Amino acid sequence: MKIINLVFFSFFYTNIIFSQTINFKLPSIDVKTLDGKKINTSEIKNNGKPIVIDFWATWCKPCVMELVSIAEKYPDWQIETGVKLYAVSVDDSKSMNRVAPFVNGKGWEYEILLDANSDFKRAMNVINIPHTFLLDSSGTVVYQHTTYAEGDEDLLYEKIKKLAKGEKINE
């Protein structure tokens, strides 16, 4: 009986947490761009088209692998869906000066945001990176994914295409 209760409450608790992790708007947090301008995350918009927000760090190999994989396809994604990707670096103040040269060396065409104090990361309840969020045309988080495995970018793109067509996505 204890096992049944444990399984039930684990399932119930997981569903409560999961249901709270999607269908929310971005919090209002100040971050910086690569050129040092302060912007508020409430300003993240894309004219009614999908938005991807990807939390990463220069020292995180899976993060870099994910962003490199997406970079190869990103221009095509933009043409087909109009998606915009914001790569939010959570490098701390000691390593933040490495972000711009790192990004320039990779040739990434993403919007890069700097979250040196991890305020945005905490507000989005990000624990592990990479952590990717997908927002619909109204700016509501409709999907999120943590970690990275080869092919995850293709699954993300399938969801982006559905959103771009105005369709709902299923977890």
Long-range contacts (C-beta under 8 A, 24 or more apart in sequence): 21-125, 21-141, 21-144, 22-141, 22-142, 22-143, 22-144, 22-171, 23-140, 23-141, 23-142, 24-140, 24-141, 25-139, 25-140, 25-141, 26-53, 26-124, 26-135, 26-139, 26-141, 27-120, 27-123, 27-124, 29-115, 29-119, 29-120, 29-123, 30-119, 31-88, 31-113, 31-114, 31-115, 31-119, 31-120, 32-113, 32-114, 32-116, 33-111, 33-112, 33-113, 33-114, 34-99, 34-100, 34-103, 34-112, 34-114, 39-113, 41-113, 41-120, 41-123, 44-86, 44-135, 44-139, 45-139, 46-82, 46-83, 46-84, 47-82, 48-137, 48-138, 49-81, 49-82, 49-83, 49-84, 49-137, 49-164, 50-81, 50-82, 50-83, 50-84, 50-134, 50-135, 50-136, 50-137, 50-160, 50-163, 50-164, 51-83, 51-84, 51-85, 51-86, 51-134, 51-135, 51-139, 52-83, 52-84, 52-85, 52-86, 52-132, 52-133, 52-134, 52-135, 52-156, 52-160, 53-85, 53-86, 53-88, 53-124, 53-132, 53-133, 53-135, 54-85, 54-86, 54-87, 54-88, 54-110, 54-130, 54-131, 54-132, 54-133, 55-88, 55-90, 55-115, 55-121, 55-124, 55-126, 55-129, 55-130, 55-131, 55-132, 56-87, 56-88, 56-89, 56-90, 56-129, 56-130, 57-89, 57-90, 57-91, 57-95, 57-129, 58-89, 58-91, 58-95, 58-98, 58-99, 58-102, 59-91, 59-95, 60-129, 60-130, 62-129, 62-130, 62-147, 62-148, 63-129, 63-130, 63-148, 64-106, 65-148, 65-150, 66-130, 66-132, 66-148, 66-152, 66-153, 67-106, 67-108, 67-110, 67-130, 68-106, 69-150, 69-152, 69-153, 70-153, 70-156, 71-106, 71-107, 71-108, 71-109, 71-110, 73-153, 73-157, 74-109, 74-110, 75-109, 77-157, 77-160, 80-161, 80-164, 81-160, 81-161, 81-163, 81-164, 82-164, 83-160, 83-164, 84-111, 85-110, 85-111, 86-110, 86-111, 86-112, 86-113, 87-111, 87-112, 87-113, 88-112, 88-113, 88-114, 88-115, 88-120, 88-121, 89-113, 89-114, 89-115, 90-115, 90-118, 90-121, 90-126, 90-129, 91-116, 92-116, 92-118, 93-117, 132-156, 134-159, 134-160, 134-163, 134-169, 136-163, 137-163, 137-166, 142-168, 142-169, 143-169, 143-171
